[in-house]
């Protein structure tokens, strides 16, 4: 089954979930916010499985390919299969919208300065003393809540793994180059503190006929040729499920301006675009709103795909903190012969994890890792493995996750394609040189071959060594942020 065309997306596929959501909403009247989150996580785990199934049915490797796209849109200019033609516009976006520092995967909580950020327009600087949140639309009592009002409400602090919908865009052979050039690094797992959206909506009194909730941020710009505030919507059932948070603190401190101060939405278990920053209003409507941020954050085959599938719940994904130390320019990792503990994190939204596998030979063979429990119903879990290597040379490390509902990551596939370059989960690749000279301060490590390989025209045989074969170039440069 598929989502319909514009203005019909808001309720499709959700009718079977409505009873569950409304039942949970009624239960939440008799339980605290923490309990509501735990109950909602159970429902969201099932929703995540459905979301992944719809995605694979529409743009999974078995359902659609870049060759098929090329036949459908022969004049398309927004995609490229190159990596050394990054445009100044992409560089500018990547300066404003930064990924996480990949080494922070060794830490349970992502620090504020290392958490990924996607800022579509400009950072609004709002006064927390005067800021209010307006609840309006199909409600019995319109509310105007100050930050003091929101802080006085029952609160919860939750570890929430957040990942951008575009995570892994550069892992795809053919990439969309008119968006942020994300590698695997647009993630973060912080602790967020706030009150319950569902409780606020219950206080306002949601009227009969309400179908949709529209969230508006203070950031304003031009996108898709239209002047707009950043806006997202969800169904009333999704909003009332019990886990969505109105957040004012991150890692125990008030939100910083770049992360949405003084108030933002956090939708645990969903891709990050749903968690609207600089929240100013919440409007309950009869449905039918379908704005640019809904259209853009969809899995689609072509620019005007009438069967596009909106992004919602997170898939399963594992990442590693690259071992060793890096070459400054190429980020080539260097380790000495011996045993190295490789660590990382894995997540699956509301779904529990089953296992994480690790490969040190480019994906030819895989080994199970030691996997811990998640740090919250919507958090992530640590994993580790001891990698023993004797021979000097070049190695490609990979990792992949599997969850308790049977979901797995995408297999490496150059034909994999979706128009917006969203939701790719092909395994992270880490390029490692094993060289005993790394043990000595002042030791000589030659990474000139790797540095030259960043430009296709310079990836040639030199006195420093032969050109890198394409599979090693891919490991090092296909998905910047992995190293």
N, C-alpha and C positions, 0 to 999 in steps of 0.2 A: 504494500500500500504506500501511497505517496501523499505529501502535503499538496494542497491545491495552490492556485495562483494567488497573487497579492490580495490582501484583505480577507482571505479565508483561512489564513494560517493559525489564527489565534485559538481556535478550539479543536482543530483537527487532531486526531490521535489521542486526545486527552479525555474523551468521554468515559472510557473504562476506568480512568483514574479518579474521576470526579468524586465518586462515592467514597473511595478510600480517603481522599483529601478532606472531604467534608466530615467524615467520621473522625479523622484525626483532629480536625478543628474543634469538634464538639468535645473530644477527650481532653484537649488542651485546656478547656475551661476548668478542669479538675486536676490539673497537674502543673508543675512548675516549668519554667522555660527549658531547663536542662533536660527534663524528662521528655518534653516535646521534641527537642532536637534528636534525641535517641530514637523516638518513635518515627519521626520523619525520615531518619536515615534508612530505616527498613524499607519504607516506600520508595525512597530515592534510589536504593540499590536496584529495585526492579525496573524503575524508570530508566536507569543507566543502561541496563541490558537491552531494553527496547530501543533506546536511542542509538546504540551501537549497531543493532540489527538493521535499522532504517538507513543508517549511514552506509554500511557495507552493501546493502541492496541497491543503493543509488550510485555511489562513487567508489565503492571498494574495488580492489584490483581485478576481481573476477567479474565486475559489473560494467566497468568503464575504463578507458585507457586514453593516454595522450594522443595516440594515433586516431582514435575515434573523435576526439575533440578537434584535431586538426582538420578532419573531414567536415565537421560541422561548422567550424569558424576558420576558413582558410585565410582570411584577412586579419586575423587577430594579431595585435601588436603589443599586447600587455604581458606577454609571457616570453621567456627566453630559456634556452638550455645551457647558457654559458655561466661562468662564475667569475671571470675576470673583467666583466663589463658592468660592474656595479656603478650606478649612476650617482651624481652629486645629490640628487633628491633623496635617494635611498640612504646615503651617508648622513644627510641631514636628519632624516627620520630616526636613524639608529643612534644619533647623538642625543636626541630628545627622548626617545623611547628605548631605554637600555634593558638588557637582559640581566639575569642574576650572575654573580660571580660563580663559575661552575664549581670551584673548590668548596663553596659553602654547603655542598651536598654532604660534607662530613659533619655538619652541625644539625641539631634537631630543630632549631628555630632559625629562620632566615632573618638576619638583621635588617633594619629599615633601609639602610643605604645599599644593601645588596639585593633586595627584593626587586623583581622586575617591575617596570613601569611602562604603561602605554598611555600617553596623553595625546588625545586626538587634536586638541586645539591649544589654548593657552591655560596655564594654571590660574584659576581665580583665587584671589586673596580675600577670604570672607571673614568677617568679624564674628567670632564665637559668642561674644557678649550680646549681639543683636540678631544673630542668625535665627531664623525660624523655619520650621518644616510645616508646610500646609498639606492637610489631608482634605480632599475635596471630591466632588462628583457625586456618584450614586451612594451617598452615605446619609444617615439620619442626622448626624451632627458633624459639621465641618470643624476641623481642629486646626489650631495654629500653635504648634509646640515649640517652645524655646529649647535651647540646649540643656538648661537646668531641668525643664520638664522631662526630657528624655533621660537624663542622668539619674533622675529620681525613680525611674521605673525599675522593676526587677531586671537584672542583667545576667549575662553569661559571658564567660571567656572561653573561646574555642580555638584550637589549632586548626587552621583551614589551609589546605594546599590550594593555591591558585595558579592557574596556567593560562596563558593567552591562547585564544582560539587559533592564532597563527603559529603556535609552537611547531617547529619542524618544517616550516615553509621551505627553507633552503635545502632540506633533505630531499625534496622532490627534484627529480632530474630537470623538469620544466617548472620554473618558478614564476609566480606573479611578481613583477618588478615595480608595480605601482602601489606597494604597501610596505610595511616594515619588513626588512629582510631577516626575520627571526630564524635562528638555528633552533637547537633544543633547549636554549637557556632562558626562555621567557616563563619563569616559574618563581615561586616563593612559598614558604610555609611559615606564616607568622601567627601569633596569637591575637585574636581580635575580640574586643569587648564592646558589647552593646545590648540593646533591648530587642524584644520580639516584634517583628512587623505584624504578625498575626494578632498579637494582643492589641496593638494600636488600631488595627482595622476593626477589631471587635468593639473597641471603645467608640469608634466613629459610627458603628452600626451599618454594616454593608446591606444595601437594599436588595430586594428581589429584582432580578433582571441584570444584576452585575455579572459581567463575564471576564473582564480584563482589568489589570492594574497597570497604569502608566507611570514610570519614574522619570523625572527630569532633573538633570544636573545643571549647574550654573555655567559650565563651559560652553562657549558658543563659537561656531566657525562655519566654514563652507565645506561641504562634502557631497559628492554625487551631484555637484552643480547647484546645491540648494543651501541657503542660509538656515542654520538650525542650532538648537541646543542639543546636547547629547541626551538622547532619550532611548529607553528600552521598556519593553512591556513583558508581562507574563500573565497567564490565566489567573482568575481568582482562586482556583483550586491550588495552583502552585504557590501563590502568595500566602495562602492560609495553611499550608502544610505544617508549619510550625518551626522550621529551621532558619528561615530568612531573618537576617539581623540588620538593625539600624545601628551602625557602629560609630564610635567616637574615640576609641583607643586602639593602638597597634603596639604589640609587645609591651603593654603596661604603660605606655605614654600616649598623650593626646596625639591624634593624627597630625602629621606634617602636611603643609599645603599640597605638596606633590601627590600625596596619598589620599587626598580628598577632604582635608580639614574644612570645616569642623565636623562634618557628618557625611557618611557614605553608606551605601547598601553593600552587604556581603551576602551572596547567594552560595552557601557551601555546596560543594560537589559539582558546580557548574563551571564552564569556562569563564574567564575573567571579565568578558565584556558585559556580563549580566550585573556585575557589582558596581553600579553607577556611583561615581565619585561626586563630591560637592552637591549632595542631594538637597533640592529646594522644594520639590512638591511630589505628592503621590495622588494620582487621580484614579478613582474607580469609575469604570465606564461599562457600557453595554457591549463593548468589543468592536472589532473592525479596524483598529489602528494598526498600521504596518509602515513604520518609518524606515529611514535609511539604515539605521544600526541593526534592524531586523533583517532587511534585505541583504546587507553586506555580510552579516555573520550567518551564512547559510552554506550548506554543501550543495554545489550546483555544477552542472556539466558545461553550461554555456553562460554567457553574461545575462541572458534573458530566460533562463531555465524556468518554465512554469511549474516544474515538479521539485523545486529546491527544497531541501530538508534543513530547517533551522537547527543551529547548534544549541545544545543544552548541556547535558551531563558529560562529565569527563570520562575518557577512556582509561584503560590501564597503561601505565608507562613506568619504566625503570631508567634511571640515569646513574652514572658513576662520577665521582670526583677523580679526575685523571691522576694517576700515580706519578711520582717523580717530580722533577722541576722543569719549567718551560724555557725554551729559547724565546727571547723577547719578541722578535718579529713574527716568526712563523707559528709560535706556540707549540712547536714540536716538543713532546715530552721525552725526557731522558732519565733513565734509571740505570743502575749498575746490575750486573748479574747477581742473582740471589733470589730471596723470597720477599715478596712485596704484598702487603695487605691492601687490597683494593676495596674501597667502601663506596656506598652510594645510598640512594633513597628510591623508593617506589611508591606509587599511589594508584588509586582506582576510584576516586570520588568516594561515594558512600559504600562501595563494595569492598569486602575484605580481600586481602591478597592471598594468593595460593603459593607462589614461588617466584624467584628471580633466577635467571640463568646467565652465565658468564662465558664468553669465548675469548681466547687469546690467539686464535688463528684465523681471524677474519670471518668467523661464523661457520667454519667447517665442522667444528665440534663444540659442544656446550656442556657446562658443568653446573650443578645446583649450587647456590650460595646459601649462607646462613642468614635467615630472614627473621627480623624482629616483628613485634606487633605495631600497628599504627599508633600514633600519639593522639588519636582522637577519631571519632566516627568519620570525620571528613579530612583527616590529616594524612600523613605519610609514614612509611616504615623504613628503618635502617636495614641495610644488608651489607654483607662483607664476604670476602673470599681471599685466601692466600694464594697468590700467583707465584709459582716458582719458575724461573727462567735461567738457564745456564749460558746459552750461546748468545754472543753479541750479534746485533743485527736489528732489523725493523720488524715490528709486530703491530697488528691491528686488533684492538680490544673492542668488544661489543658487550652489551647487556640487554636483556629483554624481560618483561614482566608478564605474569599470568595471574588472573584473579579467581576468586572462589566461585564466580558465576560462569566460568569457562571463557571469559574474554581474553584475548591475547593481542599483542602488538602487530602492526603491519609487517609483513616480510619485506626485505629489500626488493625493490622492483622499479626499474627505470620507467616503466609504462604507467605507474600510478599517477593519477592526475585528478584534481578537482579545481574548478575555475578560480576560486578565491585562495587556494593554497592553504586551506584550513585543516586542522586536526590530524596532521600526519604523525604517525607513531613508528616509523621505521627506526630500527635500533640506532642508538648513538654509536658512533665510531670514534675511537681515540687512537691516534698515531703515536707510537712509542719507539724510540731508539734505545737499545740496550748497549751501553758503552761504559766500561769500567773507569774511564777517565773522569766520569762525573763525580767520583768519590773525592777527588782532589781539588781544593780551592786553587784556581789558576790553571786547572786542567784544560786541555784543548778539545773542544767539541765542534766539529764542522757541520753546520746546518745550511751551508750555502745552497746545496741541491734543493733542499726543502724550501728555502726562501725564493729561489728562482722559479720553482714550480707554481708559485702563486700567479704567475703570468704564463699563459699557454705558450706564447712565442719564445719565452726564455727557458722552457722546460726541455733543455737539450743536453746532450752529452758534453761534459766539461772535464777539466783536469781533476775536479773534485768528485767526480763520479758520473755514472750514467743518468740519463733523464729518469724521473720517477714514472713508473707505469701508472696508467690511469686509475687503477683500483687504489693505489696509495695516494694519488692526488685527491681522489674522492674522500678517503679517510681523513686527510689533513684539512681539506678546504671546502668540501661540498657543503657542509653545514657549520658555518662559523659559530663559535660559542661552545663547541664540544670539547675543545682542548684546554 
